[in-house]
Amino acid sequence: MQWFHFQIGWLNLWILTLILNGSLFLISTGDRGRAGIKRQWVLPPMSSVERVFYVLAMLPQMAMYLYTVFVPFAASTALLGPGLVLFVIGLAMTLKQTWDFATAPPDQLITNGIFQISRNPGCLGQVLAYLGMGLAGGSWLIVACAAYWFIACQWMATLEERFCMEHWPEEFAEYKRKVAKNFLFF
């Protein structure tokens, strides 16, 4: 594991970035997907300070995607194997969350599918995918970005939950009581 990599090559982590984002794009190409993605771009109401923090939360994620162009896959199978397993688990969770979100009725609280085990499954899936990418590339910087993204998602989830409480007060309170914020118990 090392902090910085600067090797442009065909077998770099950009492949995993392409798989992650390309899969999400494919889900959003159908009619239902377009409606869900349109809804996903509707951000919860935020103050101007919260908007600044929101942008600051998103920037490292975008920078990490660019950085993967320079990070080769780890030569060590001790890192590569577990990294790819984590990536696939994270990818599956993220895709399932996107599908459940895209196919849900537009004006209803989403409580089906993967949202039955986590109120924030997209964040958890992305964090696992990013951790997997960091291990698969032997990159502490990507692992740190995954940790930062997890913390940022916790803050962004408070904005989303505030929005849900305003729109579905009783239903969301019951949902919040039954389902963990991240996964099973936390």
C-alpha positions as CSV (number, residue, x, y, z in Angstrom):
1,M,0.0,0.0,0.0
2,Q,1.2,3.5,-0.8
3,W,-0.3,7.0,-0.8
4,F,0.4,8.2,-4.3
5,H,0.4,6.5,-7.7
6,F,1.1,8.1,-11.0
7,Q,1.2,5.4,-13.6
8,I,-1.0,5.8,-16.6
9,G,-1.9,2.3,-18.0
10,W,-4.5,0.1,-19.5
11,L,-4.9,-2.0,-16.4
12,N,-5.5,0.7,-13.9
13,L,-8.4,1.3,-11.5
14,W,-10.2,3.5,-14.1
15,I,-11.7,0.2,-15.2
16,L,-13.5,-0.2,-11.9
17,T,-14.6,3.4,-12.1
18,L,-16.0,2.8,-15.5
19,I,-17.8,-0.4,-14.4
20,L,-19.4,1.4,-11.4
21,N,-20.5,4.6,-13.2
22,G,-21.3,2.8,-16.5
23,S,-23.6,0.4,-14.7
24,L,-25.4,3.2,-13.0
25,F,-25.8,5.0,-16.3
26,L,-27.3,1.8,-17.9
27,I,-29.9,1.5,-15.2
28,S,-30.9,5.1,-15.8
29,T,-31.4,4.8,-19.5
30,G,-34.9,3.2,-19.4
31,D,-38.1,5.2,-18.9
32,R,-38.4,4.3,-15.2
33,G,-34.7,4.9,-14.7
34,R,-34.9,8.4,-16.2
35,A,-37.7,9.3,-13.8
36,G,-35.8,7.9,-10.9
37,I,-32.6,9.7,-11.8
38,K,-34.5,12.9,-12.4
39,R,-35.8,12.5,-8.8
40,Q,-32.3,11.7,-7.6
41,W,-31.1,15.1,-8.8
42,V,-33.8,16.9,-6.7
43,L,-31.8,17.8,-3.6
44,P,-33.3,18.4,-0.2
45,P,-33.8,22.0,0.7
46,M,-30.5,23.5,2.0
47,S,-29.2,26.7,3.4
48,S,-26.4,28.4,1.5
49,V,-23.9,27.1,4.1
50,E,-25.2,23.6,3.7
51,R,-24.9,23.9,-0.1
52,V,-21.2,24.8,0.3
53,F,-20.6,21.8,2.5
54,Y,-22.5,19.6,0.0
55,V,-20.2,20.7,-2.8
56,L,-17.2,20.1,-0.5
57,A,-18.5,16.7,0.3
58,M,-18.8,15.8,-3.4
59,L,-15.5,17.2,-4.8
60,P,-13.1,14.5,-3.3
61,Q,-15.3,11.8,-4.8
62,M,-15.0,13.3,-8.3
63,A,-11.3,13.9,-7.8
64,M,-10.9,10.2,-6.8
65,Y,-12.6,9.1,-10.0
66,L,-9.9,11.1,-12.0
67,Y,-7.1,9.8,-9.8
68,T,-8.0,6.1,-10.6
69,V,-6.6,6.7,-14.1
70,F,-3.1,6.8,-12.4
71,V,-3.5,3.8,-10.0
72,P,-2.6,0.4,-11.3
73,F,-4.1,-2.8,-9.9
74,A,-2.1,-4.1,-7.0
75,A,0.5,-6.8,-7.9
76,S,-0.2,-8.5,-4.5
77,T,-3.1,-11.0,-4.5
78,A,-3.4,-10.3,-0.8
79,L,-4.7,-6.9,-1.6
80,L,-6.2,-7.5,-5.1
81,G,-8.5,-10.4,-4.1
82,P,-10.2,-8.9,-1.1
83,G,-10.3,-5.5,-2.9
84,L,-12.2,-7.0,-5.8
85,V,-14.6,-8.9,-3.5
86,L,-15.4,-5.6,-1.6
87,F,-15.8,-3.8,-4.9
88,V,-18.3,-6.4,-6.2
89,I,-20.3,-6.3,-3.0
90,G,-20.4,-2.5,-3.0
91,L,-21.2,-2.4,-6.7
92,A,-24.2,-4.8,-6.2
93,M,-25.5,-2.7,-3.3
94,T,-25.2,0.5,-5.3
95,L,-26.9,-1.0,-8.3
96,K,-29.7,-2.5,-6.2
97,Q,-30.2,0.9,-4.5
98,T,-30.3,2.7,-7.8
99,W,-32.8,0.2,-9.3
100,D,-35.0,0.4,-6.2
101,F,-34.9,4.2,-6.3
102,A,-35.5,4.4,-10.0
103,T,-38.5,2.1,-10.0
104,A,-40.2,3.4,-6.9
105,P,-43.4,5.6,-7.3
106,P,-42.2,9.2,-7.5
107,D,-44.1,10.7,-4.6
108,Q,-43.7,7.9,-2.1
109,L,-41.1,7.1,0.6
110,I,-38.9,4.2,-0.6
111,T,-39.0,1.4,1.9
112,N,-38.8,-1.7,-0.4
113,G,-35.9,-3.7,-1.7
114,I,-32.5,-2.9,-0.2
115,F,-34.1,0.0,1.6
116,Q,-35.5,-2.6,4.0
117,I,-32.0,-3.2,5.5
118,S,-30.5,0.3,5.2
119,R,-31.9,3.8,5.1
120,N,-28.8,4.8,3.2
121,P,-27.8,1.8,1.1
122,G,-26.3,3.9,-1.8
123,C,-23.7,5.4,0.5
124,L,-22.8,2.1,2.1
125,G,-22.5,0.5,-1.3
126,Q,-20.3,3.2,-2.7
127,V,-18.0,3.2,0.4
128,L,-17.5,-0.5,0.0
129,A,-16.8,-0.1,-3.7
130,Y,-14.3,2.6,-3.0
131,L,-12.6,0.6,-0.2
132,G,-12.4,-2.3,-2.6
133,M,-10.8,0.0,-5.2
134,G,-8.3,1.3,-2.7
135,L,-7.3,-2.2,-1.7
136,A,-7.3,-3.5,-5.3
137,G,-4.9,-0.6,-6.2
138,G,-3.0,-0.6,-3.0
139,S,-3.9,3.1,-2.5
140,W,-4.2,4.6,0.9
141,L,-5.4,7.8,-0.8
142,I,-8.5,6.0,-2.2
143,V,-9.1,4.3,1.2
144,A,-9.0,7.7,2.8
145,C,-11.4,9.0,0.2
146,A,-13.8,6.2,1.1
147,A,-13.6,7.1,4.8
148,Y,-14.2,10.7,3.9
149,W,-17.1,9.8,1.7
150,F,-18.7,7.7,4.5
151,I,-18.5,10.7,6.9
152,A,-19.8,13.0,4.3
153,C,-22.7,10.6,3.6
154,Q,-23.7,10.7,7.3
155,W,-24.0,14.4,7.1
156,M,-25.9,14.3,3.8
157,A,-28.2,11.7,5.2
158,T,-29.3,14.1,7.9
159,L,-30.4,16.5,5.1
160,E,-32.3,13.8,3.3
161,E,-33.9,12.6,6.6
162,R,-35.0,16.1,7.4
163,F,-36.7,16.2,4.0
164,C,-38.4,12.8,4.5
165,M,-39.7,13.9,7.9
166,E,-41.3,17.0,6.4
167,H,-42.9,15.0,3.5
168,W,-43.9,11.7,5.3
169,P,-43.8,12.4,9.0
170,E,-45.6,9.3,10.4
171,E,-44.4,6.9,7.7
172,F,-40.7,8.0,8.0
173,A,-40.8,7.9,11.8
174,E,-41.9,4.3,11.7
175,Y,-39.4,3.5,8.9
176,K,-36.6,5.1,10.9
177,R,-37.5,3.1,14.0
178,K,-37.4,-0.2,12.1
179,V,-34.4,0.3,9.7
180,A,-30.8,1.2,10.6
181,K,-29.3,4.2,9.0
182,N,-26.4,2.3,7.4
183,F,-26.7,-1.4,7.8
184,L,-28.4,-3.7,10.3
185,F,-27.2,-2.2,13.5
186,F,-25.6,1.2,12.9
